[in-house]
Amino acid sequence: MIARKLIAAALDAGVPCAWVLADAVYGSDKQLRMMLERRDKHYVLAVRSNERARGTAAERAQALPASSWTKLSAGLGAKGPRVYDWARIRLLRLQRPPREHWLLVRRNRKDPTDCAYYVVFAPTETPLSDLARVAGQRWTIEECFQAGKGEVGLDHCEARSWHGWLRHVTLAMLALAFLTAMRAEAASQAQGKRNKRSPTHTVARSSRSPSRRSAP
């Protein structure tokens, strides 16, 4: 409920946001989905394998033919592109033109039993590649949280009140943003130094022609 209120307040205040992403804890909250849809806000929310969608999400994924799966990248990871098999299933009873609902499935290419599931609310013409890319943004968000915990103590809070928790989180994220900006500026300056060319030294050449020997 707190997360739902925070997101609603941010959206109502005009905070720019193209998509809303969440893990399965929040993605399973149907009240959160309804709140976002009332605001025409697109989302890709993770759900559990037992999410009901005319059968469970896992059952719907297992029934898909091989032709339904597409190899796509979810973005860059520490070791290069994060490539998975992706498929989506239209949830017909929930359609709201010009937007649609889908069950999005991500499958590990080495282990087909390793799947992740998402419910999607997006424009009808949204390509599968865009949904894969958006779903992959959660990896970046998780990295941000890990950096916050490791660098500015985001999770080192024992506040017993809402105001105390909010102040701690706000200051921690502000400190992380400041450090990120400093790191980016330092990297930019270092790159500029590497690209800077050394001054060109022109070697003067003598314009005098070689002395001629006198004829005997």
Secondary structure, DSSP 8 states (H G I E B T S, - for coil): -HHHHHHHHHHHTT---SEEEE-HHHHT-HHHHHHHHHTT-EEEEEE-TT-BSSSBHHHHHHT--GGG-EEEEEEEETTEEEEEEEEEEE-GGG-BTTEEEEEEEEE-SS-TT-EEEEEEEEETT--HHHHHHHHHHHHHHHHHHHHHHHHH-TT-----SHHHHHHHHHHHHHHHHHHHHHHHHHHHHHHHHHH---------------------
